[in-house]
Amino acid sequence: MKAIKYTAKVDSKGNLVLPRTRLKKGSVVEVIVLISDETSEDHDLVAASAGNLDFWDNALDDKIWNDI
């Protein structure tokens, strides 16, 4: 499956307005809507979850916990 990302706005009537696409007429697509709200309380949680897991890769801590 091929993924294409577009940023769109909802107009004053509540319609989602997509930019012109290069998709063939009659193409079947799946639409997933992610609401972007930088002021949301969840923004920090989402940003943290998108980070890496290097924090958990700690040899000393692993040794201590494995010996318990």
C-alpha beads as a LAMMPS data file, in Angstrom:
LAMMPS data file: protein, C-alpha beads

68 atoms
67 bonds

1 atom types
1 bond types

-500.0 500.0 xlo xhi
-500.0 500.0 ylo yhi
-500.0 500.0 zlo zhi

Masses

1 110.0

Atoms # bond

1 1 1 0.000 0.000 0.000
2 1 1 1.335 3.439 -0.915
3 1 1 1.043 6.335 1.559
4 1 1 0.583 9.967 0.564
5 1 1 0.339 12.741 3.145
6 1 1 -1.728 15.895 2.623
7 1 1 -2.475 18.721 5.016
8 1 1 -6.003 20.039 4.666
9 1 1 -8.402 22.422 6.379
10 1 1 -12.039 22.175 7.336
11 1 1 -14.050 24.981 5.742
12 1 1 -16.767 27.081 7.415
13 1 1 -19.413 24.495 6.435
14 1 1 -17.508 21.659 8.113
15 1 1 -16.267 20.119 4.853
16 1 1 -12.751 18.750 4.612
17 1 1 -11.081 20.450 1.663
18 1 1 -8.268 18.403 0.122
19 1 1 -5.751 19.823 -2.314
20 1 1 -5.734 18.550 -5.900
21 1 1 -4.257 15.068 -6.015
22 1 1 -2.498 13.051 -8.706
23 1 1 -4.658 10.003 -8.041
24 1 1 -6.381 8.289 -10.930
25 1 1 -10.101 8.829 -11.248
26 1 1 -11.935 5.985 -9.521
27 1 1 -8.997 5.088 -7.243
28 1 1 -9.950 3.478 -3.948
29 1 1 -8.337 5.218 -0.956
30 1 1 -8.469 4.898 2.828
31 1 1 -8.666 8.177 4.742
32 1 1 -7.385 8.486 8.307
33 1 1 -7.975 11.865 9.953
34 1 1 -5.477 13.082 12.552
35 1 1 -6.465 16.341 14.204
36 1 1 -3.454 18.617 14.604
37 1 1 -3.751 20.844 17.656
38 1 1 -0.437 22.162 18.947
39 1 1 -2.169 23.640 22.010
40 1 1 -3.696 20.327 23.045
41 1 1 -2.789 18.920 26.466
42 1 1 -1.952 15.678 24.657
43 1 1 0.689 17.356 22.469
44 1 1 3.537 16.628 24.923
45 1 1 2.452 13.002 25.265
46 1 1 2.288 12.538 21.494
47 1 1 5.691 14.186 21.047
48 1 1 7.206 11.969 23.737
49 1 1 5.756 8.814 22.212
50 1 1 7.280 9.728 18.852
51 1 1 10.743 9.918 20.406
52 1 1 13.236 7.103 20.692
53 1 1 13.591 4.517 23.446
54 1 1 17.285 5.092 24.236
55 1 1 16.296 5.911 27.822
56 1 1 15.438 2.243 28.397
57 1 1 18.708 0.974 26.896
58 1 1 20.805 1.131 30.044
59 1 1 23.256 -1.725 30.651
60 1 1 23.887 -0.881 34.315
61 1 1 20.190 -0.706 35.144
62 1 1 19.566 -3.954 33.231
63 1 1 22.300 -5.710 35.248
64 1 1 20.835 -4.545 38.571
65 1 1 17.280 -5.553 37.677
66 1 1 18.368 -8.883 36.204
67 1 1 20.184 -9.775 39.445
68 1 1 17.155 -9.139 41.665

Bonds

1 1 1 2
2 1 2 3
3 1 3 4
4 1 4 5
5 1 5 6
6 1 6 7
7 1 7 8
8 1 8 9
9 1 9 10
10 1 10 11
11 1 11 12
12 1 12 13
13 1 13 14
14 1 14 15
15 1 15 16
16 1 16 17
17 1 17 18
18 1 18 19
19 1 19 20
20 1 20 21
21 1 21 22
22 1 22 23
23 1 23 24
24 1 24 25
25 1 25 26
26 1 26 27
27 1 27 28
28 1 28 29
29 1 29 30
30 1 30 31
31 1 31 32
32 1 32 33
33 1 33 34
34 1 34 35
35 1 35 36
36 1 36 37
37 1 37 38
38 1 38 39
39 1 39 40
40 1 40 41
41 1 41 42
42 1 42 43
43 1 43 44
44 1 44 45
45 1 45 46
46 1 46 47
47 1 47 48
48 1 48 49
49 1 49 50
50 1 50 51
51 1 51 52
52 1 52 53
53 1 53 54
54 1 54 55
55 1 55 56
56 1 56 57
57 1 57 58
58 1 58 59
59 1 59 60
60 1 60 61
61 1 61 62
62 1 62 63
63 1 63 64
64 1 64 65
65 1 65 66
66 1 66 67
67 1 67 68
